[in-house]
Amino acid sequence: MRRKGMKRLTAVILTIMMVLQTGLYSVYASVPEIPAEAASAMVQAADGPEIQAPDAILIEASTGTVIYEKNADEARNPASVTKIMTLLLIFDALKSGKIHLDDEVVTSAHAKSMGGSQVFLEEGEKQTVETLIKCIVIASGNDASVAMAEYIAGSEEEFVRMMNERAAGLGMANTHFVDCCGLTESADHYTTARDIAVMSRELINKYPQIHNYSTIWMENITHVTKQGTKEFGLSNTNKLLKMATNFTVTGLKTGSTSIAKYCLSATAEKDGVRLIAAIMAAPDFKTRFADAQTLLNHGYANCKLYEDKEHLPLPRMPVTGGVEDEVGLTYEGTFSYLSLKGEDLGAIEKKLVLLESIPAPVEPGQKAGVLEYSLGGKKLGEVNVLTNGSIREAGYMDYLKKLVGAWRLNRR
């Protein structure tokens, strides 16, 4: 009799397990399947204003949308615009804790030997990381760039290897660096207007504090050497900061050599829209600023930005075969869309598309659906919906506990 009783209990438990695993929950049964790929929000203007520089590009920073381009993939020497990548690695090192703003950096003989734009660091002179950042951003100091490269990587050569590795990681396929400051005239040191925009976008999006330095017009630093103490004035090479505009100039970096001519990565903001204009090989310094201003004016006259700051509320996702029946959900990021066609961005529609359920085991970060955005029936893009908890797969004893719990609940 005991054996028969145990067989009956086992049969009941197995039946319950099968019911749970085949989808007891059907709350979202009518929801369609998740699309296999996300729609791109990238668009490109077919035409634009006339500029004198042979190569240029204008993009919006949050979406990466290309608004204007002209020979944007032609490889050229970028001169000191190279320092955007140098600054990106400096801020990477700050974020990781490898270096700190108040660290003191000792100038080497090699760093002191740099020509071109410099802040006249002496061998053995100590300056803080933050001071050297100012020297690089404001005055385009080649000596400061090399000092920081050596401090982070041990040598300029190793730092340049890191620069190229970082560039490759950003998809900068038409870029190769041979120094950290852009002073070289080597044919192996090159980039494009598009790649300048890419690394500029990475820098200002990931480290917006760069604008605390790139908007400084003038500032003094103090040289303390064996010869004594003296003040040295830094003056920003980006004269666009002082030009009359209907937008706010926020940076970023200039560059010029005899081979590169006049280059610029200009960043600006207006009504929450951030634009990046990259200019290469302009014939003179006035032209590079005028061309950048022309492109930025064109951008602000023709684009509107939609940013979803209030996502739709998320339900809890049913879990099959787990020790718990539901898991929480979260959004992977935010959605932005740049309109170049004068569209009514207030008419953008949002639709939450979720899986019916998710099987155990569940780990944080599993895709559970998407939030789709559309305008006039056209899909603009989407944001992934992810699980934000972990649930292990239920075993025999877990199902038995559920059965006992359900039985007790029914007896109340």
C-alpha positions in Angstrom: 0.0 0.0 0.0 2.8 2.3 0.8 4.4 1.7 -2.6 1.1 2.4 -4.4 0.8 5.7 -2.4 4.3 6.8 -3.3 3.6 6.0 -7.0 0.4 8.1 -6.9 2.3 11.1 -5.3 5.1 10.8 -7.8 2.6 10.8 -10.7 0.9 13.9 -9.3 4.2 15.8 -8.9 5.3 14.8 -12.4 2.0 16.1 -13.8 2.4 19.4 -12.1 6.0 19.8 -13.4 4.8 19.2 -16.9 2.0 21.8 -16.6 4.5 24.4 -15.2 7.1 23.7 -17.9 4.6 23.9 -20.8 3.6 27.5 -19.9 1.0 27.8 -17.2 1.3 31.6 -17.7 -0.3 33.0 -20.9 -0.5 36.7 -19.9 1.5 37.8 -23.0 0.4 35.1 -25.5 -0.8 37.5 -28.1 2.6 39.5 -28.2 4.4 39.0 -31.5 8.0 37.6 -31.7 10.9 40.0 -31.0 12.4 41.4 -34.3 15.7 39.8 -35.2 17.5 43.1 -35.8 17.2 46.7 -34.7 16.3 49.4 -37.2 19.0 52.0 -37.7 18.4 55.6 -36.8 21.3 56.8 -39.0 20.4 59.1 -41.8 22.5 61.3 -44.1 21.7 64.6 -45.7 21.9 64.5 -49.5 23.3 68.1 -49.7 24.4 70.9 -47.6 26.3 74.2 -47.5 29.4 75.1 -49.5 32.6 75.0 -47.5 36.2 75.6 -48.6 37.9 72.7 -46.7 38.4 69.6 -48.9 37.2 67.2 -46.2 34.6 67.6 -43.5 31.7 66.0 -41.7 28.9 67.1 -39.3 27.3 64.6 -36.9 24.9 64.7 -34.0 26.6 63.4 -30.8 23.9 61.4 -29.1 22.8 59.4 -32.1 25.8 59.6 -34.4 23.6 60.7 -37.2 25.5 62.1 -40.2 24.0 65.5 -41.2 26.6 66.5 -43.8 29.8 65.0 -45.2 32.4 65.9 -47.8 35.2 63.4 -48.7 34.8 62.2 -45.1 36.8 59.0 -45.6 39.9 60.6 -47.2 43.0 59.8 -45.1 45.1 62.8 -44.1 47.5 63.9 -41.4 45.4 65.4 -38.6 48.1 67.4 -36.8 47.2 68.1 -33.2 43.7 66.8 -33.6 45.5 63.6 -32.8 45.4 64.7 -29.2 41.7 63.8 -29.0 42.7 60.2 -28.9 45.5 61.1 -26.4 42.9 62.8 -24.2 40.5 59.8 -24.5 43.2 57.5 -23.2 44.0 59.9 -20.4 40.3 60.0 -19.3 40.1 56.2 -19.6 43.0 55.9 -17.2 41.4 58.4 -14.8 38.1 56.4 -14.9 39.9 53.1 -14.2 41.8 54.6 -11.3 45.2 54.0 -12.9 45.9 57.7 -12.5 44.4 60.6 -10.6 44.0 64.3 -11.3 46.3 65.3 -8.5 49.1 62.9 -9.4 52.4 64.6 -10.1 54.0 63.8 -13.5 57.8 64.3 -14.0 58.8 65.6 -17.4 61.4 63.5 -19.2 64.1 64.7 -21.5 62.2 63.2 -24.4 59.0 65.1 -23.5 61.0 68.4 -23.1 62.5 67.9 -26.6 59.1 68.2 -28.4 58.9 71.2 -30.7 55.8 72.8 -32.2 53.1 73.9 -29.8 54.5 73.5 -26.3 54.2 74.8 -22.8 57.9 74.7 -22.2 58.2 72.0 -19.6 61.7 71.5 -18.2 63.3 68.1 -17.7 62.5 67.0 -14.2 59.7 69.5 -13.8 56.6 68.2 -11.9 53.1 69.1 -12.9 49.8 67.5 -11.9 47.7 65.4 -14.3 45.0 68.0 -14.3 47.5 70.8 -15.2 48.8 68.7 -18.1 45.3 68.1 -19.3 44.8 71.9 -19.4 48.1 72.2 -21.3 47.0 69.7 -23.9 43.4 70.9 -24.4 43.9 74.7 -24.2 47.4 75.3 -25.5 47.9 72.0 -27.5 51.1 71.3 -25.7 53.2 68.6 -27.4 55.5 68.3 -24.4 52.5 67.9 -22.1 51.1 65.1 -24.3 54.3 63.1 -24.3 54.7 63.5 -20.6 51.2 62.1 -20.0 51.8 59.3 -22.6 54.9 58.2 -20.7 53.2 58.5 -17.3 50.3 56.2 -18.4 52.1 53.7 -20.6 55.8 53.9 -19.6 56.8 55.1 -23.1 55.4 57.1 -26.0 55.7 54.0 -28.2 53.6 51.9 -25.9 51.0 54.7 -25.6 50.8 54.9 -29.4 50.1 51.2 -29.5 47.2 51.8 -27.1 46.0 54.7 -29.2 45.8 52.4 -32.3 44.1 49.7 -30.2 41.5 52.1 -29.0 40.9 53.4 -32.5 40.4 49.9 -33.8 37.9 49.3 -31.0 35.9 52.3 -32.1 35.8 51.1 -35.7 38.2 53.8 -36.9 39.3 51.7 -39.9 41.1 54.5 -41.8 43.2 55.7 -38.9 46.8 55.0 -37.8 48.9 56.9 -35.3 52.7 57.0 -35.0 52.9 59.7 -32.2 50.7 61.0 -29.4 50.7 64.7 -30.4 50.4 64.9 -34.2 53.8 66.7 -34.7 55.0 64.0 -37.0 54.9 64.4 -40.8 55.1 60.6 -41.4 52.8 59.2 -44.1 51.9 56.5 -41.6 50.2 58.9 -39.3 46.7 59.5 -40.7 43.0 59.7 -40.0 39.8 60.9 -41.7 37.1 63.5 -40.9 34.7 60.6 -40.1 37.1 59.0 -37.7 37.8 62.4 -36.1 34.1 62.7 -35.5 34.0 59.1 -34.1 36.7 59.7 -31.5 35.4 63.1 -30.7 31.9 61.6 -30.0 33.4 58.9 -27.8 35.3 61.5 -25.8 32.4 64.0 -25.2 29.8 61.3 -24.6 31.8 59.2 -22.2 33.7 62.0 -20.5 31.6 65.2 -20.7 33.9 66.8 -18.1 36.3 67.4 -21.0 34.2 70.6 -21.6 35.4 71.9 -18.3 38.8 72.3 -19.9 37.9 72.8 -23.6 35.9 75.9 -22.8 38.7 77.7 -20.9 39.8 80.7 -22.9 42.9 81.6 -20.9 44.6 80.3 -17.7 48.0 80.5 -16.1 50.1 77.6 -14.9 53.1 77.7 -12.7 56.5 76.3 -13.7 58.6 75.3 -10.7 62.1 74.3 -11.8 65.7 74.5 -10.5 65.9 77.9 -12.1 63.0 79.2 -10.0 59.2 79.7 -10.2 57.4 81.5 -13.1 54.0 81.9 -14.5 53.1 80.8 -18.0 49.9 81.8 -19.8 47.7 79.3 -21.7 45.6 80.7 -24.5 43.0 78.5 -26.2 43.9 77.7 -29.8 40.1 77.2 -30.6 39.2 80.8 -31.6 35.7 79.6 -32.4 35.1 80.0 -28.7 35.2 83.8 -29.1 33.3 84.0 -32.4 29.7 85.3 -32.5 27.4 82.3 -32.9 23.8 81.5 -32.2 24.9 78.3 -30.4 27.3 77.5 -27.5 30.8 76.3 -28.5 32.0 73.6 -26.2 35.4 72.6 -27.7 37.2 70.6 -28.9 40.6 70.6 -30.6 42.6 72.3 -33.3 45.6 71.2 -35.3 47.9 72.5 -37.9 51.2 71.6 -39.6 52.7 72.3 -43.0 51.6 68.8 -44.2 48.2 68.7 -42.5 47.3 72.4 -43.1 44.5 73.5 -40.8 42.3 71.0 -39.0 39.5 71.3 -36.3 37.1 69.2 -34.3 34.4 71.6 -33.2 31.7 70.7 -30.7 28.7 72.8 -29.9 25.3 72.7 -28.1 22.0 74.4 -28.6 18.6 73.5 -27.1 20.0 70.1 -25.9 21.3 69.2 -29.3 25.1 68.5 -29.4 26.9 68.7 -32.8 30.4 67.8 -33.9 32.0 69.4 -37.0 35.3 67.9 -38.2 37.3 70.0 -40.7 40.5 68.7 -42.4 43.1 70.4 -44.6 41.6 73.9 -44.6 43.9 76.4 -46.4 44.2 78.7 -43.4 43.2 79.1 -39.8 40.3 81.5 -40.5 38.8 79.1 -43.1 38.7 76.1 -40.7 36.7 78.2 -38.1 34.4 79.7 -40.8 33.7 76.3 -42.3 32.9 74.8 -38.8 30.6 77.7 -38.1 28.9 77.2 -41.4 28.3 73.5 -40.8 27.1 74.0 -37.2 24.7 76.7 -38.4 23.4 74.4 -41.0 22.9 71.6 -38.5 21.0 73.7 -36.0 18.8 75.2 -38.7 17.8 71.8 -40.0 17.7 69.2 -37.2 15.5 68.4 -34.2 16.3 65.9 -31.6 13.9 63.5 -29.9 15.1 61.9 -26.6 12.8 59.5 -24.7 13.3 60.4 -21.1 10.2 58.6 -19.9 10.1 54.9 -20.9 6.9 52.9 -20.7 6.6 51.2 -17.3 7.7 47.5 -17.4 5.7 44.6 -16.0 7.4 41.6 -14.4 8.3 38.8 -16.8 6.8 35.3 -16.2 9.4 32.6 -15.7 8.8 28.9 -16.5 10.5 26.1 -14.7 12.1 28.3 -12.1 12.1 28.5 -8.3 10.4 31.8 -8.7 7.6 32.6 -11.1 8.6 36.1 -12.2 11.7 38.2 -12.8 12.0 42.0 -13.0 12.9 43.9 -16.2 14.9 46.9 -17.1 15.8 49.0 -20.2 19.3 48.6 -21.7 19.6 52.3 -22.5 17.8 55.3 -23.9 16.6 56.1 -27.3 17.3 59.2 -29.4 16.3 60.2 -32.9 17.5 63.1 -35.0 15.0 64.5 -37.5 16.3 66.4 -40.6 13.0 66.6 -42.3 10.9 68.8 -40.0 8.9 65.9 -38.7 6.5 66.3 -35.8 8.5 64.4 -33.1 5.6 64.7 -30.7 3.8 62.1 -32.9 6.4 59.4 -32.2 4.7 56.2 -30.9 6.1 53.7 -28.5 5.2 50.0 -28.4 6.4 47.5 -25.8 7.1 44.0 -27.4 7.9 41.3 -24.8 8.4 37.6 -24.9 5.5 35.5 -23.6 7.7 34.1 -20.8 11.3 33.2 -20.2 12.6 29.7 -19.2 14.8 29.2 -16.2 17.6 29.4 -15.5 17.5 33.2 -15.8 20.6 35.5 -15.6 20.7 39.3 -15.4 20.9 40.9 -18.8 19.0 38.4 -20.8 17.0 39.9 -23.6 13.3 39.8 -22.9 11.9 42.1 -25.5 12.2 45.6 -27.0 10.6 49.0 -26.8 9.9 50.0 -30.4 9.7 53.6 -31.7 7.8 54.6 -34.8 6.6 57.7 -36.6 3.9 57.7 -39.3 4.1 53.9 -39.5 7.9 53.8 -40.0 10.0 52.2 -37.4 12.7 54.5 -36.1 14.5 52.2 -33.7 14.3 50.3 -30.5 15.7 49.8 -27.0 16.3 46.3 -25.6 14.4 45.2 -22.5 16.6 43.0 -20.3 16.1 40.8 -17.2 17.5 42.4 -14.0 17.6 39.4 -11.7 18.7 35.7 -11.6 16.4 32.7 -11.0 17.7 29.1 -10.9 15.9 26.2 -12.5 13.5 24.4 -10.2 14.3 20.8 -9.1 12.1 18.0 -7.8 12.1 19.3 -4.2 11.3 22.8 -5.4 8.2 21.5 -7.2 7.2 19.5 -4.1 7.4 22.7 -2.0 5.3 24.5 -4.5 2.7 21.7 -4.4 2.6 21.7 -0.6 2.3 25.5 -0.5 -0.5 25.4 -3.0 -2.3 22.7 -1.0 -2.0 24.7 2.2 -3.3 27.8 0.5 -6.3 26.0 -0.8 -7.2 24.6 2.6 -7.5 28.1 4.2 
